[in-house]
Amino acid sequence: MKSDARIYVAGHRGLVGSALWRELERQGCTGLIGRTHAELDLLEAAAVRRFFAETKPEYLFVAAARVGGIQANRDQPAEFLYENLMIECHLIHEAWRAGVRKLLFLGSSCIYPKLAPQPIQESHLLTGPLEPTNEAYAVAKIAGIKLCQAYRRQHGCRFISAMPTNLYGPNDNYDPETSHVLPALLRRFHEARVRGDRVVTCWGTGTPRREFLHADDLARACIHLMREYDGEEIVNIGSGSDLTIRELAEAVARAVGYTGEIRWDPTHPDGTPRKLLDSSKLAAMGWKPQIDLETGLRDAYADFLRLESGGTAPR
């Protein structure tokens, strides 16, 4: 992947896409291509086809997706399944038609069975039932993996797939209705500190264990894979360690400066009991994360404050 190669980052304004954009620029790439939703609706097949014909990208990072936390996934399964299927189908099919040299499809750790052995290996895919609260999103992502593999087998396309763990960092979604757990906690503890609340109540029991990875670490891993990996099998991308949601809430409270009491409401769902990826395949390729959680949380909170003050995501 030469520095002047035409590289399309689909979803370049989001958490993952913007991290990829920043890291590609940092590494000297000058042919980056990005389109906002207003400029290109990935749900429209004809528009995607015209875009590929006009821009002729050589490399493609598929970081565009409809994403959300437990509540959004539970309340809008039709949208999560339909929109993600359409986005990945249009991008992968048109990448083949346009002769894209290499494509990296980003899935999610939620593709694995709810009760998969821990840490989760790539071979555990499709070995058991999914977590019901995000099943629609997971099914769409599994379809994207299989689509990449099908185009690879049938047409010889150099399409690869990577499965990141739970992500956070600059340009995250902090909306209280649709965000994932970490950015939702950042907002909740920030607002509680500003109001002077003595108690913050969080969903669930706080006992599930989760792994978190800074988006900048993910970006470095994805670019490493684009340059070094060319296999059909999926590759996990994780930090290698996990913590309970209770411990995460306490860490977020420290980063935000909230000193009140944290209570838990077990009437709300916990989701999967534990989700820790086995990232040894990627580690064997020479990659490892660089940002620890405490440092990453301070970075994420600074980004939240920037967005709250009216800052915008970079193009």
N, C-alpha and C positions, 0 to 999 in steps of 0.2 A: 504494500500500500504506500505508494510514493506521496511525498508531501503535497504535490499539486493534483492528486487524484480527485475526481468528482465524488464526494461522499455525501449521501443524503441521510440526514438524521430525521427520521419520522417521529414527530412528537418532541421537537427540539425545545419547546417552551416549558415542558413539564419537568418533574423532579429528575428523572433519569436522562431524558433527552438533553436538558440544559447542562447536566454534568458531563455528558459525552461531548457536547459542543465545546465546553470550556477546556476539557482535557485534549481534545483534538487540536484546538487552537494552540494550547500550551506546547504541544508536540510539533508545532510548525506546519500543520495542515492548512492549506490556503484555498482549497476547492470545496468548502462546505456549502451544502444546500439545505435550506430549511423553509418550511411554509407553515404559516399559522392556519388555524381552522377556517378563518375567514377567506384566506387565500386558496386553500385546497381542502375540500370536504372529502375525507378518506372513505366515507360511506357511499360516495358516488363513483361507480366503476368507470364511467366515461371520463370524468374529470381526472381520475388517477392515471388512466391510459394516456390522456393528452399530456399530463405532467411528465411522465416518463419519456414520451416521444420528444418533448421540448428540451428537457434538461439532461437526458442521457447519463444518469448516475452510473458510476462504476462499482461503488460499494454502497451498501444499505444497512443501517442499524434500525431495526423495527422496535422503537421505544414508544410508539403511539398506542394508546389503549384507553378504554373507559375503566377507571379504577375507583375503589372506595372501600370503606371499612365494613364491619359486620352489618350495621344497620342498613347501609345503602345496598349491599349485596342481598340482604334478606328482603328488602322492600321492592327492589327493581330487578329481579332475575331475568325478565324478558329483555330489558335493555342491555344488561351485562352480557348476555349470551349473544343476542343478535348483533350488537354494535361491534363487539370484539371479533366475532366471526367474520363480519363484513370487512373490517379494517385489515385483518391479516390475510384474508383471501385476496382482496384487491392488491395489496402490496406484494405478496409473494407471487401471485400469478403474473402481474405486470413486470416484476423483476425478471422473471423467466422470459417473458416476451421481449423485453428490452435488452436482454443479454447482460444483465448485471453480473459482474465478475464474482462477487461474493456478498452474501447476506448473512446477518446475524439476527436471529429472532429471539426476543426476550420473553421468557415465560414467567413463572412464579413458583415459589415453593408450595403454594396451595394445590398444585397439580398432584401431589402425593397423597396416598391414603391417610385418612384421619388418624388411624392407629398404626402407622408405619413404624418399623423398628427404628430406634434412635442410635446414632445419628443416621439421617436418611441418605441412602445411596441412590444413585441414578437408576439402578436396576429395580428399585421399589415402585417405579411408575406402573400404574394399572394392576397392582397386586391386591387391592382392597377398596372398600367404599370410601368416597370422598367426605370431607367435612360438609354437612348440609348447608351451613350458613354462607358458604361461598362456592357452592357446587357449580352454578351457572358460569361464573368467571373461570373456574378451573377447567370445566369441560371445553370452553372456548380456547383456552391456552393449550390444552392437550391436542385439540384439533390443529392448532398452529404448528405444533411440534411434528405431528404426523404429516401435515402438508409439506413441510420442509423436507422431511425424509422421503416423501413420495416423489417430489420434484427432483430430488437428488438421485433416487434410484431410476426413475423413468427417463429423466432428461440430462442427468449428469451435472446438475446445478451444484455449485459449492455453497449450499445453504446449511448453516449450523445453528444450533439452539443452545441458549444458556438459561439456567434457572437461578435467579437471585433469591436470597433470603429477604426478610423484612427490611425495607429501605427507609432512609430518612436523610434530610439535608436541605440545602438551599432550594427554593422554589417548590417546596412541598405544598400539599393541600391542607390548609388549617381549618376548613369549614367544619363546624361542629356536627353536621348531619352526614357528611360523606367522607370524612378523613379517616385515615388509619389510626391505630392506637397511639403511637408516639406523638405525632403532631396534634392529635386531639388532646392529649395530656398536656402538651406545651401550652395550648390555648387555655385550657381549663385552669391550670395552676397560675398562669399569668393573670387571667381575669380575677381569680380569687385573691391574688396578692394585691392587685390594684384596688379591689373593693374592700379589702381588709377582712375577708371571710375567715372564720376560725376553723371551718370544716370543709373539706372537699370530698364528695362521694363519687367513687369510681364504679364502673360496671363490673359485675362478676365477683369472683372470690379472690382474685389476685394471685392464684396459684399456678395457672398455666405458665409454661416456660417458652420464651421466644428468643430468637437470635436476631441481631440487628447489624446492619452494614451501612456505612455512610455512602451516599450516592457517588461521591468522588472516587472512593475505592472501587465501586462497581464499574465506573467508567474506565478506570485503568485496566480492570480485569477484562472488560469487553474488547477493548482495543488490543490487548495482549492476545486474546483468543482470535480476533480477526486476523492478526498477523501470524500466529503460530499454530492454530488448530484447524484441521480440515476433516473432521470425522462426522459420521452420521449420528453417533450417540450424543445425548444431551450432556451438559457440563454444569454442575452445581457451582454457585458463587456465594460463599458465606464467610463470616468472620471467624468461625471456628469455636465460638463460645456462646452460651445463652444465659438468661437470668429470668426470674419470675416477673410477672407483670407488676406484682407488689414492689419488687426491687427496682423495676423500671420507673414506677411512679415516684418512688423516693428519690431516685437519681434526677428525674425531671424537676421535682420540687426543689432540689438543691440548685440545679442550674438556673432556675427561674428566681430563686430567692424566697420561695414560699415556706413558711415555718409553722403553719397550722396543722391540724389533725387530718389524716387521710382515713376515710371509712370505705367499706366495700358493700355493694348491693348484690347479693347472690341471686336475686330474682332475674337478673339479666344474664345472657349466655356468656360462657367462657370461650367457646370455640374449641379448636383442637388442643388437647392437653399439653402437647409438647411438639416443637418443630425446630429441630437442629439439623442442618445439612452436613453431610460428609463432603467436604470440599478437597479431599486428598488428590483427586484427579487433576484439579487446577493447580494445587500446590506443587505437584510433580512437574508441572510445566514452568515453574519458576516464579509464580505470583503469590503474594501474600498481602493482606490488608495493612494499611499504614496509620489509620485514624482510630484511636481508642474511643470508647463510648462517651466518657466524660468530656473529652475534647470535642467530639462530634456534637454533643448536646449543647455545648456553649455556642458552637458555630450555628446550629439549627435555631437556637433562640435568638441570636443576633439577626438571623435572616427573617425570623418571624417579626421582630421589632421593626426591621426595615420595611417589610410589606405593610405592617400596621400603620406606619407613618406615611404611607403613600408611595413607597418605592415600587418599581415594576420589575418583572423578570426580564433578563436580557434577551435580545432577539436571537 
